[in-house]
Amino acid sequence: MASGLAALLDDIAGIAKLAAASLDDVAGAAGKAGAKAVGVVVDDTAVTPGYAVGFSPDRELPIVARIAVGSLRNKLIFLLPGAMLLSALAPWAVTPILMLGGTYLCFEAAEKIFEAFVSHEQVDEPDEFALSSKELEKQKVEGAIRTDLILSAEIMAISLGSVTDKPLLTQAVALLIVGVLLTFAVYGAVALIVKMDDIGLHMSRNGGRFTRRVGRSLVKAMPFLLEGLTLVGTAAMLWVGGGIIVHGLEHFHLTPVPVWIEHASHWAAQAPGVGPLTGWLVFAAGSSLLGLLVGGVVMTVLHLIPKRSRPAP
């Protein structure tokens, strides 16, 4: 009887160790996958606040909440099952799809850089003036969810590419964790951003001298914060998108560009004391330059060439 109980306890201990190891494996896979998607996350955080601009303060948080629910639906109902089917039936397609996603990131970043240097006349959209506030809110939310579908697809594809060597169940749980946590992180940050001016306004009218000064600083910092997020998001898209293309070229043995970037980063990593940082910076810079080149070519093909082919009015 005692030996049977000892055997049972040993079995329970073994199961507990196996479960703990599985949890560690899932946590590690989720962390690795989430880190790879950081560029898209920053871009998502920078883009979304614009959809809540122009509405009354009491509607800002409900709008962000509706977009967050739509984002979760995109990730968990549509993209997660699709990613698992892709991993199970066509794992060879993960790298090409990742490279396409990386190319799209680079194109989007290159387009933002181009638009920053080219002035555009502001044209009012008369259709928006004909809509009620409720209809306009619905239209904005639906547009944000459609945009989120593209960004979420990039997040899930990048995350999947980081865990393809794991068992299918581990991949699914890791993507589930990444999808949920990143959604809460992104839209929690978005909620703080869109309410930052209201928080600052409240602080500037209440409390002591220091509190009022902080409140005024928050209100004044809002435009600079949004502009800074846009710049960081654009840089992150170039770095992540270019890095995906570099690794894809390396996967298909298409050199010498990946070899040049790798050699340059290894050389920079020899710097005493700051080697890891300088090595990463050189690799990120090389990836960004490649991403800017690829994105510029795609932007030229999609935008500039069609415009030249149009007949003159």
N, C-alpha and C positions, 0 to 999 in steps of 0.2 A: 504493500500500500504506500509506504513511504517512498519507495523507489519510483512508483508510478507517479506520485505527486511531484517528485523531483524532476522526472522526465517532462511532465506537463509544464512545470515552471521553466525548464530549459527551452521547451518549444516556444512558450510565450515570450521569453527573453529574445530568442532568435527572431521571432516575428517582429518584435518591437525594434530590434536593431535593423532589420530589413526595411521596416517602414520608415525609420529615421533616416536611413541611407537614401531611400527613395525620395523623401521630402527634401533632403539636402541636394539631391540630384535635380529635382524640379526647381528648387529655389535658385540653384546655380544657373540652370538653363534659362530661367525667367530673367535673372539679373543680366546675363550675357545678352539675351535677346533685347531686353529693354534698353541697354546701353547702346546697342547698334542703331536703334531707332531714334536716337536723341535729336538728330537734325530735323526729322519730320515733326517731332513733338514740339520743338521750339517754333517751327513754322506754323503749326496748328494753333499754338498759343498766341502767336502774333496776328494771325488772320482773323480768328473768331471774334474778338471784341468789336470789330467793325460792324458786325451784324446787329449789335445791340445799340449802336449809336443812333441818335435821332428819336428815340422813344422816351416816354416819361420815366422818371427814376423808378416808379413802382412796377414797371414792366420789364426792367433790365434783367433782374434775376430770374423771373419766370421764363424769359426768352432763352437765357443761358441754360436753364434746367431742361427745357424742351429740346434744345440742340444736343445736350449731353445724353438724354434718353435716346435720341435718334442715333447718336454716335455708338452707344452701346448696342443698339439693335443692328447697326451696320456690322459691327465687329463680331458679335456673338451668334447672330442668326444667319448672316450671309457669308461673311469672310472666313470665320473659323472653320465651318464645315468645308468650304471650298479649299482652304489651305490643307486640311487633312486629306481630302480626296487627292489633291495634287501630290502631297508627300507619299501617299500610299500607291497611287497608280502611275505617276509620272515624275519621280524624284529628279530625273535628268533635266526636267524643264525648270527647276527652281532657279538655277544660276542664270539662264537666259531671261527669265521673268524679272529676276532681281536687277539684271543689267538694264532691262527696259525701264524699270522703276527708277533706277539711278539716273538714266538718261532723262527721264521726265523731270526729276528733281533739278538736274543741271539746266534743262531748258527753262524751267520756271524761274530759277535764280538768275539766269542770263537775261530773261525777259524783264525781270524786276530791275536789274542793273541798267538795261537799255532804256526802260521807261523813266528811270530816275534822271537820265541825262537828256531826254527828249521831252520838250514841253508839249502838253496836250491842252486844248481848249476844253474847259468844263462845260459839258452839255447837259442840261436838265432833261430828265426823262419824263415826258408828259403823262405816261401811263401811271406813274407812281402818284401823281396828284389826283388821279381819278379814283384811287382806292381809298377805302376807309382805313382807319388805323388798325382795325382787327384784320382786315384783308392784307394790308401791308405787312403786318407782323407775321401772318401765316406765310406770305411769300418769302420774307427774309429767312424765316426758320427753315423752310423747305430748301431754299438755296444754300443755306449753311450746311444742312444735312447732306445735300448732294456733294458739296465741296469736301465735307468730312469723309464721305465714302471713298474719294480718291486718296486722301491723306491716310485714312485708316487702312486702305488696301496696301499702301506703301509700308506702313508700320508692320502689318501682319506678314507681308512678304519678306521684309528685312529681318523680322524676328524669326520667321520660319527658316531663313537661310542660315541663322546662327545655331539652330538646334537640329539640323537634318541628320546628324550622327546619333541622335538619341532615339529610344524606342518611341513608337507612335503615341502611346498613352502619355509619356512624358512630354512629347511635343505639344499634344492637345492641352494638357494642364498648364504648361508654361505659357502657351499663347493665350489661354484663358486669363491667367494671372496678369500677363502683360497688358492685354486688352482692357481689363477692368481697372487696374491700377493707373495706367496711363490716362484713361478717360477721366477718372476722378482727379488726377493730378492736373491735367490740362484744363478742365472746366472749373476746377476749384481755383486755379490761378486766374483764369479768365474772369470768374465772378469777382475776385479781389480787384482785378484791374479795372473792370467797368464801374465798380463802386468806389474806387479810390478817390475820385474827385468829390463824391458825396460825403465820404468819410472825412476828407480834408476840409470840406465846407462846414460840416458839423463841428469839427474840432476848432476851426477858426472863429466860430461864434460862441463857443463854450469853453469853460476851463480857465486855467491861468494863462499867464503871458507866454510861457514856453509851449503850452498845448496849442494856443492860437497860432504861434509861429510855425510849429510843425504842420498844422492844418493848412496854412497858406502855402507852405513848401510843397505839400502833397498835391495841391491843386495846380501849382505852377509846374510841377514835375511831370504831370500826366502826358502832355504832348511829347516831351523828350523821352519818356518811358516807351510810348508806342513806337516812336521813331527808332529808338535803340533796339527794341524787340524785332522790328523789321530788318535792321542791319544784321543782327545776330542770326536771325532766321535765315536770311539769304546766305550768309557765310556758312552756316551749318549745312544748308542744302548742297552747296558746292562741295564742301568737305565730304559729307556722307555720300552724295551721289557720285562724286569722282572716285572715292574710295571703293565703292561697289564696282565701278567700271574697272578699276585697277585690279581688284581681286578676280573679277570675271575674266579679264584678259589673261591673267596669270593662270587661272583654272584651265583655260583652253590653250595654254602655251603660246599665246600671241604676244611675243616680245618685240622690241626691246623696251617699250615705255615702262612696263611694270618693273623691269630689272633696273632701269635708271633711277626710278623713284626709290626702290628698295635699297639700292647701293648708297644713294644720297642720304637716306634716313639712317642707315647703319653707320655711315661716316660721321654724321652729326651726333649719333648716340655715343660716340667715343669721348665727347666733351666731359672733362672731370667734374663730378659733382652734380651737373645738370643734364647728364647724358640722356636719361629717359625723356625729359621734357623737350630737349632740342631735337631728339630723334623723332618724337611725335609731331613736333611743329613742322619739321621738314617734310615728313610724310603727308601731313594735312595740307601743307602749302602745295606740294606737288600734285596731290589728288585734286585740290581746288583748281589749280591751273588747267589740268586735264579736263575737269568738269566744266570749267568756263569755256574751253575750246569746243567741247562736244555740245554744250548747251547753245553756244553761239552759232554753230553750224546748223543745228536743228531749228533754232529761231529764224535764221536767215531763210532756210528752205520753206518754213511754214508761213512766214510773214512778209519778208521783203520781196521774194521772187514773185509771188502771186500779185502783189501790188504793182510791180513793174509791168506785168503782162496785161493789166487792165487798159482798155482804150481810153484815151484822153477825152474829157468831156467837151 
